[in-house]
Amino acid sequence: MAEPKKTSTVLKNKKAYFEYNIEKTFTAGIALQGTEVKSLRAGHASFTDSFAYIHNGEVLLKDLYIKEFDQGSYNNHDTRRIRKLLLHRDEINKIQVGLHQQGYTLIPLKIFFTRGLAKVELGLAKGKKQHDKRASIAEKDAKREIARNLKNF
C-alpha cells in the first residue's frame, strides 16, 4: 500500500480568490536554484503581481518574489527572475486553449512542497467585476455572522 503524499503549504494567494473566478487548476513543478528552495522553506516569498504565461511552448512564472537567502553569499539568486514551470505537454495545450479565450489569465494560487519537491498550483482565471467583488464581501460577512450566532447557542 502506497504512503499518502505529505504536503506542506508555504504560500497562498488569498487575493486571487477575491480578484478572480478560478475556472480550472493545474499543479506544476518549479525549476528553482538551491538558495531559492531554502528561502521558500523559510516562507520568504510573495505572489504580489505575479502571473504565468506561455512562451515557445513553455510555461513561465514571472514576478514571483523570493527573498535572497541570508547565508547565500555569491550563490544567491535574482529575487524576481523568470522561473520555468514543469508541466506535461497535454496540460500546456489545455492552458493554451483556455488563455486564448477573452479575459482569461493564468495566476499562481499556492506554493507547496510534496516529497521535498516545490510545486505551484496555477489557476486559469477570469477577472471579477466590481459588483461581483461586493457580492463576495457580502457573502463572506453573512457566513461570519451565521458562524458567530451559532457559536452563541
C-alpha positions in Angstrom: 0.0 0.0 0.0 1.4 3.4 -1.0 2.1 6.1 1.5 -0.1 9.2 1.3 1.6 12.3 -0.1 2.9 14.6 2.5 2.4 18.3 1.6 3.3 21.5 3.3 1.9 24.7 2.0 4.4 27.5 2.0 2.4 30.4 0.4 -1.2 31.1 -0.5 -2.5 33.7 -2.9 -5.6 34.8 -0.9 -6.1 37.8 -3.1 -6.5 35.7 -6.2 -9.8 34.2 -5.0 -11.2 37.6 -4.3 -10.0 39.2 -7.6 -10.7 36.3 -10.0 -13.1 33.4 -10.7 -10.9 30.3 -10.8 -12.2 28.0 -13.6 -9.6 25.3 -13.6 -6.5 24.4 -11.6 -3.2 22.8 -12.6 -0.2 21.6 -10.5 3.2 22.2 -11.9 6.8 21.8 -10.6 9.1 24.8 -10.4 12.7 24.9 -11.7 14.5 26.5 -8.7 18.0 27.2 -7.7 19.4 26.0 -4.4 19.1 29.2 -2.4 15.5 29.7 -3.7 14.5 26.5 -2.1 15.9 27.4 1.2 14.2 30.8 1.1 10.9 29.2 0.2 11.1 26.7 3.0 11.6 29.7 5.4 8.5 31.3 3.9 10.2 34.4 2.4 8.2 34.8 -0.8 5.4 36.9 -2.2 2.8 36.5 -5.0 2.3 40.2 -5.5 1.7 40.9 -9.2 2.9 37.5 -10.3 1.4 35.7 -13.3 2.2 32.8 -15.6 2.3 32.8 -19.4 3.3 30.5 -22.3 6.3 31.3 -24.4 7.7 29.0 -27.1 5.7 26.0 -25.7 6.9 26.5 -22.1 5.0 27.9 -19.2 6.9 30.6 -17.3 6.2 32.3 -14.0 7.0 36.0 -13.9 7.4 38.4 -10.9 7.3 35.8 -8.2 9.4 37.4 -5.4 11.6 35.0 -3.5 13.9 36.8 -1.0 17.6 36.3 -1.2 18.9 33.6 1.3 20.7 35.3 4.2 23.7 32.9 4.1 23.8 32.6 0.3 26.9 34.8 -0.4 27.7 34.9 -4.1 25.5 31.9 -4.8 22.3 33.9 -4.3 19.6 34.1 -6.9 17.9 37.1 -8.6 14.8 37.8 -6.5 12.3 38.3 -9.4 13.8 36.2 -12.1 11.5 34.3 -14.6 11.1 30.7 -13.5 10.2 27.8 -15.7 7.2 25.6 -14.7 7.2 21.9 -15.4 4.0 20.6 -16.9 3.1 17.8 -19.3 2.5 18.7 -23.0 -1.2 18.0 -22.8 -1.6 20.2 -19.8 0.2 23.1 -21.6 -2.1 22.6 -24.6 -5.2 22.8 -22.3 -3.8 26.0 -20.7 -3.1 27.5 -24.1 -6.6 26.9 -25.3 -8.0 28.5 -22.1 -5.7 31.5 -22.5 -6.9 32.2 -26.0 -10.4 32.9 -24.6 -11.2 36.6 -24.0 -10.4 37.8 -20.4 -8.6 34.7 -19.1 -5.2 34.7 -17.4 -3.0 32.2 -15.6 -2.2 33.0 -12.0 -0.4 31.2 -9.2 -2.6 30.1 -6.3 -0.3 28.5 -3.9 3.2 27.1 -3.5 3.8 23.9 -1.6 6.3 21.1 -1.1 5.4 17.4 -1.9 8.1 14.8 -1.1 10.7 17.5 -1.0 9.8 19.0 -4.4 8.5 22.5 -4.8 5.2 22.7 -6.7 2.9 25.6 -7.7 -0.8 25.4 -8.2 -1.9 27.5 -11.1 -5.4 28.7 -11.8 -7.0 29.5 -15.2 -8.9 32.5 -14.1 -11.2 35.3 -15.3 -11.3 38.7 -13.6 -14.3 39.6 -11.4 -16.2 42.8 -12.0 -16.6 45.3 -9.1 -20.2 44.2 -8.3 -19.0 40.6 -8.1 -16.4 41.6 -5.6 -19.0 43.3 -3.5 -21.2 40.2 -3.6 -18.2 38.1 -2.4 -17.7 40.5 0.5 -21.4 40.4 1.5 -21.4 36.6 1.3 -18.3 36.4 3.5 -19.8 38.7 6.0 -23.0 36.7 6.1 -21.1 33.5 6.7 -19.2 35.1 9.5 -22.4 36.4 11.1 -24.0 33.0 10.9 -21.0 31.3 12.5 -21.0 33.9 15.3 -24.7 33.4 16.0 -24.3 29.6 16.0 -21.4 29.9 18.4 -23.5 31.8 20.9 -26.1 28.9 21.1 
